Structures are given as C-alpha cells and as structure tokens.
C-alpha cells in the first residue's frame, strides 16, 4: 500500500473569550480538536473547511486567513498529516453535534482553559499566542491552477 500525506484543515472560531472545539472519543480516549477534517481530492481548503463545519457543528462559516500550519509524522513513518489552520467567522446555523461517529461533543470553551484540555494536535502554545497577538502573517493564496 502506497503511503500518502493526508491534508487536514481546521478552523479557529472565536466568540468573545471562547473558542469552539469538538470532542472526540477513539479507542476509549477522549480528546479535543478544532473543527475540521480531511481535504478531498479536487476540493480546495476553504470548501473543505466549510463542509467540515456543517458536518461536525451544523453551522455555516466564512473562512478567512490562514493562521499556521503543523505536521504530524508518526515515528515509524506510518502516517504523515499536514494540518492547515484558518480563522473562521460564524455565518448561520444552530450549533449542534454533527454526524461523525467519533464525535461526542461540540462546545465553546474559555480560551483561558486551553491548557486544561487534551488537544490534538497539541497547538495550545500557538493558539494562546494567536489569541493574544492576532494573525501570524501567513497568507493563503488559494487555488492557482491555470
């Protein structure tokens, strides 16, 4: 089986002093993620993130600037995940748990409580820096195929 890099998009949706997270359970372990998921072939990052917010949180969002990028590479080389993080703004819809089978919750948590949770990938430091200082200056140029 050919190994491939998986690309995921995640959105940072803030509401006053809170940030939206989804809670997952896998193999008996609970953890939190920023809403988002895998990018399908032929789907641009913004479209994928809008779809994932509908699937996971039942809300429509507008996708803004790219904030940062992280990678997750398994020590044995079995998995390589690239996570691309965007600022998102709420547009419409009523927040409720979506259809993903691993989801067990969706809720806003206080930004000041971010150190108290399990967050995958662990971007707590970068999120706190973003909450305090704003954008990092990364710019997503979108699909440039000609």
N, C-alpha and C positions, 0 to 999 in steps of 0.2 A: 504494500500500500504506500503510495507516494505521500510524503509529508508536505503539508501546506501551511502557510501562515494564515491564521484567522484574524480578520479585522473586525473590531467591535467599536461601536460609537456609544458614548454615554453623555447624558445631559445634566447640567447643573442648573436646577430650577430653584431659585431663592424666593422666599416670601418673608419679608421683614427680617427677623433674626433667625429664620429657619431655612432648611434645605430639604428637598424631597428625596427620600430613599425608598427602595423596595427591599423587602426582606425575603431571603431565600432559605430553603432547607434542602440539603443534599447529603445523603448518607448519614442522617441524624445530626448534622452540624448546621446551626443557624448562622447566617451572616447577612450583611447589608451590601447593597450595590447602589450606585447612581442608576436611575432608569436608563435602559438602552439594551443593545444586543448586537447580534451579528449583521454584517452588511451582506446582502445577497448579490450575486453576480449581476452586473448591469444596473445596480442601484447606487445612486450617489449617497454620500454620508448624510446629508440633510434629510433626504427622503427616508432613509433607513431609520434615522432617529425619530422622525415624526411618526413613522409606523410603529416603532417600538413603544413610544409613549402611549399611543392608542391601545396597543395590545396589553401593556403592563399596568397602565394607570387610568385608562378610559378618558384621557384628556388630549386636546389638540394644543400643540405648542408651535411657536415660531423659533427656528433655530438661528442663533446668532453667531458670534465669533468663536473660533477655535481657541481654547484656553491652554491646553497642554496635551502631550502625548506620552504614553507609557508603554512598556513592553513587559510581557511575562513569558519567560523562557524556562521550561522545565529543565532541571539539571541533567536529566537523562536524554534531553533532546526530543522527547516525545511530543511536546506541544510548544507552539510559539504563537502568542497572541499579541496583537498591536491594538491598544486602546486609544481612541481619539476622543477627547473631551470638548464639548461645546457648551456655551452659555445658552440657555433656552428661556423663553418667556411664555407664560400661560396665555392661551387664547380663549379656550372654551372647554366645556365638559365638566362633569361632576366626578371628582376623584373617587375611584373605587378599584378594588383589586381586579387585576386582569386575568387572562386565560392561561398564562404559562403554568405548567404543572408544578414547577419548583417554587413558585411564589406563595408566600404565606402572609404577606402584609405589604402595605404601602402607606407611608405616613411622612409627614414633615417632622423633622427633629430639630432641636435648637442647635445652631452652629457651635455654640459653646460646649455641647455634649459630644462632639465628634470623636474626642479621644476616648470616650466611654464605650464605644461600639466596636464590633468587628466589621471592618470594611475591606472588601476585595475589589480590585487590587488596593493595597494599602497606600492611598494617596492623601492621607489625613494631613500631613505637613503641608503639602502643596495646596490642598483645599483651604486650609487656615490662612496661608499666605494670600491666596486669591481673595478670600473673604475680607481680609484686612487691606490689601493693596490694589485690588482690581486686576484687570487684564495683564497678561504677561507679554503682550505684543505679538503673539503668534497670529498669522493671518492665513485663513483657508481660502484658496483661490478657486475652489470648485472644479468641475469637470472642464478640462481644456482640450479635449479631443477635437481635432479638426479634420 
